[in-house]
Amino acid sequence: MAAFTVIDHTEIGVAAAYWEETGIPTSYDHLMILVSGRDSSAGAGRYGKMQFGDGSLDTGTNYSATNLLARTATPTSSGETGADRIPLYYTSDDNDTADTFGAYRIWIPHYANTANYKQVFAQTAAENASTPDYTWSIGLIAGLWQSTDNIERIRINAGTGDWMQYSTFTLYGVTGA
């Protein structure tokens, strides 16, 4: 049976460009992050960006991702390599219905294993009380950090704006799963 331990829970009190956790213990099997977020970008580049590190943050081109995204009636897919982050498409922003927040669920298996690159699986949903194209989204992201280092640091940047007040980030350490 899996055991979930809260490592950190943060509610944004004042707008912030990113949420970051440092000093993540390597004693768990996996990590899970749940985000309820709203971005102040007003529709321009409103997707989160995740980076990792084993002490210092890796801002180099060691990330890649494959994405499946629906923001219109026709889903799309894309991929990128040599990126400086893993994209988390999309979250709600201040163009969307007031008080709506998007959601991310991020799973990072074997984050402390030093024999393999680090895999990430993320699910995203941007809520809005509206149906026109590009006012909502849902997505799946398979990401890779091309490093054998432990993940001891995680940063999730807002899009081109800030994480707005009341956005929440909860990091869990998972054992036995």
C-alpha positions, -999 to 999 in steps of 0.1 A, spaced: 0 0 0 13 34 -10 20 60 17 19 97 8 38 122 30 34 159 26 69 174 22 56 209 15 23 227 11 24 263 -1 -5 287 -7 6 318 -26 -2 349 -5 13 375 -29 18 371 -66 50 351 -73 69 342 -104 75 306 -92 71 280 -65 103 262 -55 112 235 -30 148 228 -21 164 202 1 140 174 -10 150 143 10 159 112 -11 142 88 12 110 83 -8 104 61 -38 86 87 -59 74 123 -58 39 137 -66 30 174 -70 -5 187 -70 -10 223 -82 -41 245 -82 -29 275 -101 -40 308 -117 -15 328 -138 -15 366 -143 -4 364 -179 -37 373 -195 -35 346 -221 0 352 -233 22 322 -226 2 309 -197 18 276 -192 40 265 -163 76 255 -167 93 229 -145 130 226 -138 151 203 -115 184 203 -97 205 183 -73 214 215 -54 216 242 -80 188 245 -106 196 230 -140 187 258 -165 206 242 -194 191 224 -224 188 190 -207 150 186 -209 127 171 -235 89 165 -236 62 150 -257 28 167 -253 -8 158 -261 -30 189 -258 -66 199 -265 -75 236 -265 -99 233 -295 -121 206 -309 -90 191 -326 -63 178 -302 -27 184 -311 6 167 -302 41 181 -302 76 173 -289 107 192 -281 143 183 -272 171 204 -260 148 226 -239 156 245 -207 124 232 -189 95 208 -191 64 226 -202 32 222 -183 4 231 -207 -19 252 -196 -33 267 -165 -61 292 -159 -53 329 -161 -68 363 -154 -85 362 -188 -106 333 -176 -137 334 -154 -130 350 -120 -119 326 -93 -112 296 -116 -80 277 -111 -62 252 -133 -49 219 -121 -16 200 -125 -9 165 -113 28 156 -117 43 122 -110 81 118 -108 91 81 -103 124 71 -89 136 107 -85 165 97 -62 179 70 -85 213 80 -98 215 53 -125 188 67 -148 175 99 -163 144 114 -145 110 108 -160 80 130 -155 43 124 -162 20 153 -159 -17 159 -164 -31 194 -168 -65 211 -170 -73 248 -174 -108 255 -161 -130 282 -175 -168 288 -176 -166 293 -213 -165 271 -244 -148 290 -272 -114 276 -285 -84 286 -264 -103 295 -233 -99 260 -218 -74 232 -222 -65 197 -211 -32 180 -216 -8 151 -210 30 156 -208 57 130 -208 89 147 -199 126 138 -193 154 155 -174 185 141 -189 205 139 -157 214 110 -134 215 134 -104 190 132 -75 161 156 -77 166 177 -46 152 209 -60 121 216 -81 109 249 -95 76 255 -113 75 289 -130 43 306 -140 39 314 -176 49 349 -186 31 363 -155 30 354 -119 12 327 -99 -17 346 -85 -29 347 -49 -45 315 -36 -26 293 -60 -15 262 -41 14 237 -45 16 204 -25 46 182 -28 43 146 -16 69 119 -10 55 85 -20 67 52 -6 55 17 -13 39 24 -47 
